[in-house]
Amino acid sequence: MTMSLIQKYNVPGPRYTSYPTVPYWDQDSFTPEQWISSVKQAFKESNDTEGISIYIHLPFCESLCTFCGCHKRITKRHEVEQPYIKALLKEWDLYCKEFGETPVIKEIHLGGGTPTFFSVENLTTLIKGITSKGKIADKHEFSFEGHPNNTTKEQLQALFDLGFNRVSFGVQDYNPEVQKAIHRIQTFHDVARVTLWAKEIGYTSISHDIIYGLPFQTLSHIIDTIEKTKSLSPDRLAFYSYAHVPWIKGSGQRGFNDSDVPKDDEKRLLYEKGKELLLNNDYVEIGMDHFSLKSDSLYKSLNNGNIHRNFMGYTSSKTKVMIGLGVSSISDSWYAFAQNEKDIEKYYELLDQGTIPVVKGHILNQEDLIIRKHILNLMCSLSTDLTEDIDKVDFSKTLEEMNEFEKDKLIDINNNTIRVTKKGRAFIRNICMAFDLRLQANKPDRQLFSMTI
């Protein structure tokens, strides 16, 4: 990869877990009533055939990791667990009343924060409370994010007994200097212990998250981290680019200087070397930032054409309806997006009033739905065909940029079909940005997104 291409395309850009992206939601024309109406429509259309997905945000952490961009509350007071679980179940009950019939639960994902902050008893109460009002789909996928330092064998066993078959452990990097900078101290022994427990219990998909571009990280650190990871053979890997956005995340990313963070070619080299090591050890590149073994459901869904991308990242199946429960959670009805209140106390107040705690969102218009489809095609299948929509949306600016990508050998264009080349995979965010008509129409006057490379 030439330096000139990195210099040319290394600009701020979204990761496209949604379209439109959150900063471009039309909040002025959004109402909670419209949101509920869209949920009812999508639920009626798809519950019997697809089922629904549920994302549950568990925001508490005992300490702050400075690389993290998630909404969280730092506390060591575990008495916060039960009131929060009670609130989640109250929110779920409000949605179930709107559904009008029993939901078929295809996916559950526990994110954070730190889901394993919660005790076995409280996690059990939560999941039983959710599933008692629904029917678990035959080929369901329940997953959670585990912190290697505080995930217990009892938690792993209890969640497995409740139907969980996937777990993701945050590794980030094994180097002590890097760990100190990001305030995430954990040893290889800690990660190995919880990984082997999960294998022993019977989890069918174990994932590790690794981040490149962290402060003080060097090529030798990436090589060491991936060598150690290989020895544990996780079924899939998320190999993320560190999103250095201290202007958004505040003091949490000011524990080191900007000059300590690898940039441009130096950062990209970390990814290319990591990718090379993964590909040489039987991992397949699934999509942006994701790799898996061929035995994993994510690889099988890629081959079957069922892979999907949403606010949870890549998933092995698609549901129209994804309900987000908990503070800051984002929901998707396919026709609309909605985000919950971020402040825990205000979240509780809304629920006490019998109100679904949605405070902002976006109703997708016809153009949004078309663009969303093509961005999803590119992110999931690395190709898209504009033929059906070329007369419905003004793609003139998009096609101008496609010509430039084609000159740089990042894509191939055949009639109206656009295919991302092997070289172009590194620039998938840039390629998708060319379809982002809302971004093109209203360029931000300040940096909203992390750098694309």
Buried (B, 14 or more C-beta within 10 A) or exposed (E): BEEEBBEEBBEBBBBBBBBBBBEBBBEEEBEBEBBBBBBBBBBEBBBEEBBBBBBBBBBBBBEBBBBBBBBBBBBEEEEBBBEBBBBBBBBBEBBBEEBEEEBBBBBBBBBBBBBBBBBBEBBBBBBEBBBEBBEBBEEBBBBBBBBBBBBBBEBBBBBBEBBBBBBBBBBBBBBEEBBBBBBBEBEBEBBBBBBEBBBEBEBEBBBBBBBBBBBBBBBEBBBBBBEBBBEBBBBBBBBBBBBBBBEBBEEBBEBBEEEBBBBEBBBBBBBBBBBEBBEEBEBBBBBBBBBBBEEBBBBBBBEEEBBBBBBBBBBBBBBBBBBBBBBBBBBBBBBBBBBBBBBBEBBBEBBEEEEBBBBBBBBBEEBBEBBBBBBBBBBBBBBBBBEEBEEEBEBEEBBEBBEEBBEBEBBBBEEBEBBBBEBBBBBBBBBBBBBBBBBEEEEEEEEBBBBBB
